[in-house]
Each structure stands twice: as C-alpha cells, then as structure tokens.
Amino acid sequence: MSIKPFKNKIWLASPTMHGDEQKFVKEAFDTNWVSTVGKNLERLEQEICSYVGCTHAVALSAGTAALHLAVKLAGIKKGDKVLCSDLTFAATVNPVSYEQGIQVFIDSERDTWNMDPAALERAFQKYPDAKAVIAANLYGTPAKLSELRDICRKYHAVFIEDAAESLGATYRGQQTGTFGAYNVISFNGNKIITTSGGGMLLTDEEEAARKVRFWSTQARENVPWYQHKELGYNYRMSNILAGIGRGQLRYLEEHRIRKKQIYQRYEQGLKGFPLTMNPFLEYTEPNFWLSCILIDKGIEVSPVKIREKLEEYHVESRPIWKPMHLQPVYENYDFVMAEEGEDVGKDIFCRGLCLPSDIKMTEQEQEIIMELIKNCFV
Ligand SMILES: *Cc1c(COP(=O)(O)O)cnc(C)c1O
C-alpha cells in the first residue's frame, strides 16, 4: 500500500473551536468590557469552581503565572528547597527559581509516569525542611495524588498540584486540580480546552485567592493613589480571553471523550507491536490529553525514527518531555531517583513518543498514522 503525505498537517494537539466562544467574545465587545475585568471573567471563574469542585478560582494570563503565584503563596524564599516533578514541562519548575528557591527533582514511577511517592519520601528524608512539593499530572494522567498529599502533610510541606495538562481528569472520582493547597490549570492553545493563552489558580483558601487577585493586578493597596507595599505583577486574564474559555468549557466533556477514543484506537490498533501506551491507574480517569507510546526495551526502533517518518507525511509527533535533571539550566541540581540504579524519567524520555492526539483528526487519518508507525517496525 502506498501512503501519500497528508495535504493538511495533522497536529499533536491544536485548538478546536465551536462557535460559542465568539458569542462571549462579542458580548465583551458589545458591552465594552475589553479589559481585565468583566462578566466573562467572573463567570468563567464560577463555572470552573463548580466543574472542578473548589471554592476559589482566579483567572490569570498563563498557567505559568499561576504556578509562580502558587510558589509565592507557599512562602518560598531564597534558598528554600522545593521538591518537583522531574519528567515534566519546564513551566512546572521554573517559577521556583523566580523566587530564588532551589528545585530538587523527583523521579517518575512506571505506573503513571508521574512523581514517584517512594522517591518523594526519600527526598524528604534527605531534605526534611523542604517547604513545598510541585507535582504534575503528565499528559492528563493523574499522579498518585492522595499518597503525594499525605507525604506532604507528614513533612509539613505545601502541596502544589500542576494540573495544567489534566483538566477534567479524576482520581477516585475527584477532579485533579483539587488535591493541592494551591492548584494550577492552563488554557494554553494546545491544552484540552483553551483561551488561546491563560491559566488559573484554584484553591479552597479564601485568603490565598485574595492574595492572588492582589498580586496579579500590580499589588495596589486599597487607597485612592497608587500605593504599593508589595511587589506586584500584571498577571490577570483578559475578559476577552475569558469569553473564549466560557465557550470552550461547554465542550470539555466532549473533548475528553474524543481524546479517550483516540487513545483507545491507538491501544487497539498498535496491539501486537513491541510498545505500550502511557499507563494510568485503574481507579483514575485521565483526560487523555496526549496519547503516548513507550517502545519496548531492547527494540532497535527509536522514537526519533518514528517521529521523522511521521514528519515526512506531515504528521506532528513529539518527544516526551526531557527530564529537568538533564536540562543544562538545572545541571547542578539534585535528583532523587525512583529505583536504585535506574533513572525512570530518562528511560521514558529515551523510549517514548507523544502521538498526534488532535481531536479534529479523523478515524481514517488515525488509521493511516498507525500504518506509518507499524511500518517502522518491519
Ligand atoms: C502547559 C503547561 C504549563 C504552563 O501553562 P501555560 O499556560 O502554558 O503557562 C505548566 N505545566 C505543565 C505540565 C504544562 O503542560
């Protein structure tokens, strides 16, 4: 069978709009709330609170901004240790440096590819005064969230959940983004729903939410003139973008179901080949943001070969996040390995690949993509 390159590129994950978004954006224009205050912002915050099940949500310009303010809420100051997911996007961990804290990277477990609770426990034995933990739910798969949270409690550390990739995923029926004292979601363009760019900090602490609103709007004191006792930031989301978010939120469930179908088709279609899908715990329900494969050990085929082959046919795939402890910018930072003598995150990075998971990809297109992948193994 001869396969031709796709005329229109198949993306890893691109925005999927439905039309409702423009209605809310138009409303903002019509009422002239073209600013960082307005009804779309208020509503989006309320709607996310009731969807996720938290009491406060503050809409910000990015998930990264939300992570920065979460780190500030945790009271991280110069020299403070923060135990962080190692196999993740740099945005999970960079904000620690914004506050001059020091990251210690915690290896992944095989079960979920997320922070290994046993390694976290060992890290606390080495750094008992670590002030906070930041754990991500990689590719929409929940980490062992209650175990991680319990370990944080034991060591009196603040738990920050980076749910940027996992909006809509659940752990024993509870939404991700509710396990930390402070939690972060992202509406970046490639996430399961988008505002084009944006994020939110979620918390049940009223005072924390108030602080985040304050810091994100330049830390202006409540007096008629511009008075500042603290350093502020311009991190608030725009009311226009919140309108996109309101439209998108109505389709989160649909997006999640379509993402799951994509994952299941890969799982079925690639059966019998020397690879496995990104794993999840049976008592969790991921949002299946990205479908990934892990090529079996000892197999000659590299993820690079598959990625390059797909690229030839105008199909985007992407390497697994390169672990933070392998990044030049974090060269001299400590790393706590999961299993003695084995660097799990590095192994997943070396053998793994993120497959196109765009919900606009048709079943037929996915079949062709799977043919291309299978051809790499023969
Ligand atoms: C996307 C992402 C972020 C950052 O969110 P932005 O809205 O792009 O700033 C943080 N952590 C993880 C794991 C992400 O995937």
The ligand as an SDF file (V2000), in Angstrom:
LIG
                    3D

 15 15  0  0  0  0  0  0  0  0999 V2000
    1.2850   23.9510   29.7070 C   0  0  0  0  0  0  0  0  0  0  0  0
    1.8910   23.6030   30.9860 C   0  0  0  0  0  0  0  0  0  0  0  0
    2.2040   24.5750   31.9470 C   0  0  0  0  0  0  0  0  0  0  0  0
    2.1700   26.0400   31.6760 C   0  0  0  0  0  0  0  0  0  0  0  0
    0.9780   26.5640   31.2840 O   0  0  0  0  0  0  0  0  0  0  0  0
    0.9670   27.8860   30.3820 P   0  0  0  0  0  0  0  0  0  0  0  0
   -0.4690   28.2670   30.4230 O   0  0  0  0  0  0  0  0  0  0  0  0
    1.4360   27.4910   29.0190 O   0  0  0  0  0  0  0  0  0  0  0  0
    1.8430   28.8900   31.0250 O   0  0  0  0  0  0  0  0  0  0  0  0
    2.6870   24.1620   33.1730 C   0  0  0  0  0  0  0  0  0  0  0  0
    2.8750   22.8760   33.4480 N   0  0  0  0  0  0  0  0  0  0  0  0
    2.6130   21.9100   32.5500 C   0  0  0  0  0  0  0  0  0  0  0  0
    2.8420   20.4940   32.9410 C   0  0  0  0  0  0  0  0  0  0  0  0
    2.1460   22.2460   31.2890 C   0  0  0  0  0  0  0  0  0  0  0  0
    1.9370   21.2850   30.3800 O   0  0  0  0  0  0  0  0  0  0  0  0
  1  2  1  0
  2  3  1  0
  2 14  2  0
  3  4  1  0
  3 10  2  0
  4  5  1  0
  5  6  1  0
  6  7  2  0
  6  8  1  0
  6  9  1  0
 10 11  1  0
 11 12  2  0
 12 13  1  0
 12 14  1  0
 14 15  1  0
M  END
$$$$
